């Protein structure tokens, strides 16, 4: 008795073959793949009245804070809104020099790869094509909590 293939079985087999080829093709395409910034638990408390945080008394003021992968940058947008970013540059984040710095009241930048970011963490120039990793902030009086 000859084997007769059901149309549904042929369709499922063809779809499976196509899906596996697409997955294998995607795995082999490394042209634009960049390593990701490692994940780190973030739960930091910033006392805004501390002298070391005096730049946060002014709009667009920024300070370095411990935490994250390579540290955090906190930027004051206004008296009630603060942003917190990972200092690890998103362009080649595994490079030891991929650390974002503050250009006071102007921008954030990575002196290693020359990427530039706005004080809102958005790419403005350089080889980076991803914005800075942003963390959650919550303000309660003079205490700013930063979490992920």
RARA-V126983 format. One record per backbone hydrogen bond with DSSP energy under -0.5 kcal/mol. NH is the residue of the N-H (numbers start at 1). CO is the residue of the C=O. Records with the same first field share a line. If there is no record, write none. Layout:
BEGIN
NH->CO + CO
END
This chain:
BEGIN
5->3
10->6
11->7
12->8
13->9
14->10
15->11
16->12
17->13
18->14
19->15
20->16
21->17
22->18
23->19
24->20
25->21
26->22
27->23
28->24
29->25
30->28
33->30
44->146
46->144
47->45
48->46 + 142
50->47
53->50
54->51
56->53
57->54
58->55
60->76
61->58
63->74
65->72
70->71
71->67
72->65
73->85
74->63
75->83
76->61
77->75 + 81
78->81
81->78
83->75
84->135
85->73
86->133
87->71
89->87 + 98
92->90
95->92
98->95
99->97
100->87
101->109
103->107
104->102
105->60
106->103
107->103
108->117
109->101
110->115
111->99 + 109
114->110
116->125
117->108
118->122
121->118
124->116
125->116
127->113
132->121
135->84
136->147
138->145
140->143
143->140
144->46
145->138 + 143
146->44
147->136
148->42
END
